[in-house]
Structure formats: structure tokens, C-alpha cells
Amino acid sequence: MSNIYDSANQIEREIRELTEFKALQEAYSNVKANEEAHALFKDFQNLQIQLQEKQMQGQEFSDEDAQKAQEMAMKIQGEEVINQLMEKEQAFSLIVNDLNRIIMTPVRELYED
């Protein structure tokens, strides 16, 4: 029987070879090459983290939070390299979601009674 961690490490290596991951890498390189877009993307990530932390703590989003999110969304939409990155991230996320579904099959089956 193989070690489950060996299997996980093999999957990690295979993920790095996926076309979708390589496309994501290239898209992020394009964002990093554009100083303005990269700074905007980092601001976007920070805002996401702040909002997620509030949500996890059970706090409501303020009007100021909503306004910041809306303003950030407008800025992001204007940056083609960020839009391309998000498109590639979405395609890669489909693979991750599929892997998660497969890995969690035994747990789902366990509770199917």
C-alpha cells in the first residue's frame, strides 16, 4: 500500500505540469510585469482577506466595506491583465474542485445512509 502523502506529493508535482497551471503562472507573470496592475492586484487581495476575516468573525460588512469592494471591482475590470489572470485562475479552480470532490468521495459515501 502506498503512503498517502507520497500520493499527495505526486499530485502536487503533476499540478505544476498542467496546462491550466502553466497558463495561470504566465498570467500572473504578466500582472507582475505591469507595476500598476500588480499593485492593484495586491490591494485587491488585501481587501479580500480583510472581508473574509470579518466574515469569519461574524461581523457585518459596513457601507464603507461595500463601497471599497465596488470601487475595487471597477478598477479591476479596467485592467485586462488582471482579468486574464482571474480567467486562468477560474479554469484552474475547476481542476482543484474536481480533485477535492474525488478525494472527499469516501467521506460522502460514509454519510450516505
Secondary structure in CASP SS format (residue, H / E / C, confidence):
PFRMAT SS
TARGET T0000
AUTHOR 0000-0000-0000
METHOD secondary structure of the structure
MODEL  1
M C 1.00
S C 1.00
N C 1.00
I H 1.00
Y H 1.00
D H 1.00
S H 1.00
A H 1.00
N H 1.00
Q H 1.00
I H 1.00
E H 1.00
R H 1.00
E H 1.00
I H 1.00
R H 1.00
E H 1.00
L C 1.00
T H 1.00
E H 1.00
F H 1.00
K H 1.00
A H 1.00
L H 1.00
Q H 1.00
E H 1.00
A H 1.00
Y H 1.00
S H 1.00
N H 1.00
V H 1.00
K H 1.00
A H 1.00
N C 1.00
E H 1.00
E H 1.00
A H 1.00
H H 1.00
A H 1.00
L H 1.00
F H 1.00
K H 1.00
D H 1.00
F H 1.00
Q H 1.00
N H 1.00
L H 1.00
Q H 1.00
I H 1.00
Q H 1.00
L H 1.00
Q H 1.00
E H 1.00
K H 1.00
Q H 1.00
M H 1.00
Q C 1.00
G C 1.00
Q C 1.00
E C 1.00
F C 1.00
S C 1.00
D H 1.00
E H 1.00
D H 1.00
A H 1.00
Q H 1.00
K H 1.00
A H 1.00
Q H 1.00
E H 1.00
M H 1.00
A H 1.00
M H 1.00
K H 1.00
I H 1.00
Q H 1.00
G C 1.00
E C 1.00
E H 1.00
V H 1.00
I H 1.00
N H 1.00
Q H 1.00
L H 1.00
M H 1.00
E H 1.00
K H 1.00
E H 1.00
Q H 1.00
A H 1.00
F H 1.00
S H 1.00
L H 1.00
I H 1.00
V H 1.00
N H 1.00
D H 1.00
L H 1.00
N H 1.00
R H 1.00
I H 1.00
I H 1.00
M C 1.00
T H 1.00
P H 1.00
V H 1.00
R H 1.00
E H 1.00
L H 1.00
Y C 1.00
E C 1.00
D C 1.00
END
